Amino acid sequence: METHRVKKVTGIGGIFFKCKDPKIMISWYQEHLGLNTNQYGTVFEWYQGADSTKKGFTNWNPFRETTKYFEPSTKDFMINYRVDNLQALSEELRKTGVTIVDTIETVDYGKFLHILDAEGNKVELWEPNDIEYEKLGRQLGSTTTK
């Protein structure tokens, strides 16, 4: 009997980290490393390996060191992973005893869920809608880093 396996992580959706002053960090990375930054950080644009006609995006965002967004983790970072089917994956994670922090949140540019890894690091799972994500970026006047 063949068991259906849920496709899991497909890539890095974002790197988020705490710092004293996000504006200074954003400016520093823009000046010294050439990131095309906006008020939130930057978005890296790339083409997907499975279908090279489809764009994908990875976020880079500094957060003020006092942010509560990473809680209940006490770490200074959080990684966002891109996934294909967040509903199916969340059901599988729940069955295997993974700590799920919240419920699936759906927005125009995708679905999100937060879990804790084996050491209590908060992990963000994102089922992206890259077409809507790109539209949002254009509406904000953002330029991606390529």
Contacts in CASP RR format, 6 or more apart in sequence:
PFRMAT RR
TARGET T0000
AUTHOR 0000-0000-0000
METHOD contacts of the structure
MODEL  1
METHRVKKVTGIGGIFFKCKDPKIMISWYQEHLGLNTNQYGTVFEWYQGA
DSTKKGFTNWNPFRETTKYFEPSTKDFMINYRVDNLQALSEELRKTGVTI
VDTIETVDYGKFLHILDAEGNKVELWEPNDIEYEKLGRQLGSTTTK
6 85 0 8 1.000
6 88 0 8 1.000
6 89 0 8 1.000
6 92 0 8 1.000
7 83 0 8 1.000
7 84 0 8 1.000
7 85 0 8 1.000
8 83 0 8 1.000
8 89 0 8 1.000
9 81 0 8 1.000
9 82 0 8 1.000
9 83 0 8 1.000
10 50 0 8 1.000
10 81 0 8 1.000
10 82 0 8 1.000
10 83 0 8 1.000
10 84 0 8 1.000
11 58 0 8 1.000
11 81 0 8 1.000
11 82 0 8 1.000
12 58 0 8 1.000
12 79 0 8 1.000
12 80 0 8 1.000
12 81 0 8 1.000
12 82 0 8 1.000
13 57 0 8 1.000
13 58 0 8 1.000
13 59 0 8 1.000
13 79 0 8 1.000
13 80 0 8 1.000
13 81 0 8 1.000
13 82 0 8 1.000
13 126 0 8 1.000
13 128 0 8 1.000
14 58 0 8 1.000
14 59 0 8 1.000
14 60 0 8 1.000
14 61 0 8 1.000
14 79 0 8 1.000
14 80 0 8 1.000
14 124 0 8 1.000
15 58 0 8 1.000
15 59 0 8 1.000
15 60 0 8 1.000
15 61 0 8 1.000
15 77 0 8 1.000
15 79 0 8 1.000
15 80 0 8 1.000
16 59 0 8 1.000
16 61 0 8 1.000
16 62 0 8 1.000
16 63 0 8 1.000
16 69 0 8 1.000
16 70 0 8 1.000
16 77 0 8 1.000
16 78 0 8 1.000
16 79 0 8 1.000
16 80 0 8 1.000
16 124 0 8 1.000
17 61 0 8 1.000
17 62 0 8 1.000
17 63 0 8 1.000
17 76 0 8 1.000
17 77 0 8 1.000
17 78 0 8 1.000
18 62 0 8 1.000
18 63 0 8 1.000
18 64 0 8 1.000
18 65 0 8 1.000
18 67 0 8 1.000
18 70 0 8 1.000
18 76 0 8 1.000
18 77 0 8 1.000
19 25 0 8 1.000
19 62 0 8 1.000
19 63 0 8 1.000
19 64 0 8 1.000
19 65 0 8 1.000
20 64 0 8 1.000
20 65 0 8 1.000
21 64 0 8 1.000
22 41 0 8 1.000
22 62 0 8 1.000
22 63 0 8 1.000
22 64 0 8 1.000
25 62 0 8 1.000
26 35 0 8 1.000
26 37 0 8 1.000
26 38 0 8 1.000
26 39 0 8 1.000
26 41 0 8 1.000
26 42 0 8 1.000
26 62 0 8 1.000
27 37 0 8 1.000
29 35 0 8 1.000
29 37 0 8 1.000
29 41 0 8 1.000
29 42 0 8 1.000
29 60 0 8 1.000
30 36 0 8 1.000
30 37 0 8 1.000
34 145 0 8 1.000
35 41 0 8 1.000
35 42 0 8 1.000
35 60 0 8 1.000
35 145 0 8 1.000
36 42 0 8 1.000
36 142 0 8 1.000
36 143 0 8 1.000
36 144 0 8 1.000
36 145 0 8 1.000
38 140 0 8 1.000
38 141 0 8 1.000
38 142 0 8 1.000
38 143 0 8 1.000
40 59 0 8 1.000
40 61 0 8 1.000
41 59 0 8 1.000
41 60 0 8 1.000
41 61 0 8 1.000
41 62 0 8 1.000
42 59 0 8 1.000
42 60 0 8 1.000
42 144 0 8 1.000
42 145 0 8 1.000
43 57 0 8 1.000
43 58 0 8 1.000
43 59 0 8 1.000
43 60 0 8 1.000
43 137 0 8 1.000
43 142 0 8 1.000
43 144 0 8 1.000
43 145 0 8 1.000
44 57 0 8 1.000
44 58 0 8 1.000
44 59 0 8 1.000
44 60 0 8 1.000
44 144 0 8 1.000
44 145 0 8 1.000
44 146 0 8 1.000
45 55 0 8 1.000
45 56 0 8 1.000
45 57 0 8 1.000
45 144 0 8 1.000
45 145 0 8 1.000
45 146 0 8 1.000
46 55 0 8 1.000
46 56 0 8 1.000
46 57 0 8 1.000
46 58 0 8 1.000
46 146 0 8 1.000
47 53 0 8 1.000
47 54 0 8 1.000
47 55 0 8 1.000
47 56 0 8 1.000
48 54 0 8 1.000
48 55 0 8 1.000
48 56 0 8 1.000
54 130 0 8 1.000
55 130 0 8 1.000
55 134 0 8 1.000
56 128 0 8 1.000
56 130 0 8 1.000
57 128 0 8 1.000
57 130 0 8 1.000
57 133 0 8 1.000
57 134 0 8 1.000
57 144 0 8 1.000
59 80 0 8 1.000
60 145 0 8 1.000
63 69 0 8 1.000
63 70 0 8 1.000
65 76 0 8 1.000
69 78 0 8 1.000
70 76 0 8 1.000
70 77 0 8 1.000
70 78 0 8 1.000
70 122 0 8 1.000
71 122 0 8 1.000
72 101 0 8 1.000
72 116 0 8 1.000
72 120 0 8 1.000
72 122 0 8 1.000
73 116 0 8 1.000
73 120 0 8 1.000
73 121 0 8 1.000
73 122 0 8 1.000
75 121 0 8 1.000
75 122 0 8 1.000
77 121 0 8 1.000
78 121 0 8 1.000
78 122 0 8 1.000
78 123 0 8 1.000
78 124 0 8 1.000
79 121 0 8 1.000
79 123 0 8 1.000
79 124 0 8 1.000
80 123 0 8 1.000
80 124 0 8 1.000
80 125 0 8 1.000
80 126 0 8 1.000
81 123 0 8 1.000
81 124 0 8 1.000
81 125 0 8 1.000
81 126 0 8 1.000
82 126 0 8 1.000
82 127 0 8 1.000
82 128 0 8 1.000
83 89 0 8 1.000
83 125 0 8 1.000
83 126 0 8 1.000
83 127 0 8 1.000
84 127 0 8 1.000
85 127 0 8 1.000
86 104 0 8 1.000
86 111 0 8 1.000
86 112 0 8 1.000
86 113 0 8 1.000
86 125 0 8 1.000
86 126 0 8 1.000
86 127 0 8 1.000
87 104 0 8 1.000
87 111 0 8 1.000
89 125 0 8 1.000
90 100 0 8 1.000
90 104 0 8 1.000
90 113 0 8 1.000
90 125 0 8 1.000
93 100 0 8 1.000
93 115 0 8 1.000
94 100 0 8 1.000
98 115 0 8 1.000
98 116 0 8 1.000
99 115 0 8 1.000
99 116 0 8 1.000
99 120 0 8 1.000
100 113 0 8 1.000
100 114 0 8 1.000
100 115 0 8 1.000
101 113 0 8 1.000
101 114 0 8 1.000
101 115 0 8 1.000
101 116 0 8 1.000
101 122 0 8 1.000
102 113 0 8 1.000
102 114 0 8 1.000
103 113 0 8 1.000
104 111 0 8 1.000
104 112 0 8 1.000
104 113 0 8 1.000
105 111 0 8 1.000
105 112 0 8 1.000
105 113 0 8 1.000
108 129 0 8 1.000
108 132 0 8 1.000
108 136 0 8 1.000
109 128 0 8 1.000
109 129 0 8 1.000
109 130 0 8 1.000
109 132 0 8 1.000
109 133 0 8 1.000
109 136 0 8 1.000
110 126 0 8 1.000
110 127 0 8 1.000
110 128 0 8 1.000
110 129 0 8 1.000
110 132 0 8 1.000
110 133 0 8 1.000
111 126 0 8 1.000
111 127 0 8 1.000
112 124 0 8 1.000
112 125 0 8 1.000
112 126 0 8 1.000
112 127 0 8 1.000
113 124 0 8 1.000
113 125 0 8 1.000
114 122 0 8 1.000
114 123 0 8 1.000
114 124 0 8 1.000
114 125 0 8 1.000
115 122 0 8 1.000
115 123 0 8 1.000
115 125 0 8 1.000
116 122 0 8 1.000
116 123 0 8 1.000
117 123 0 8 1.000
END
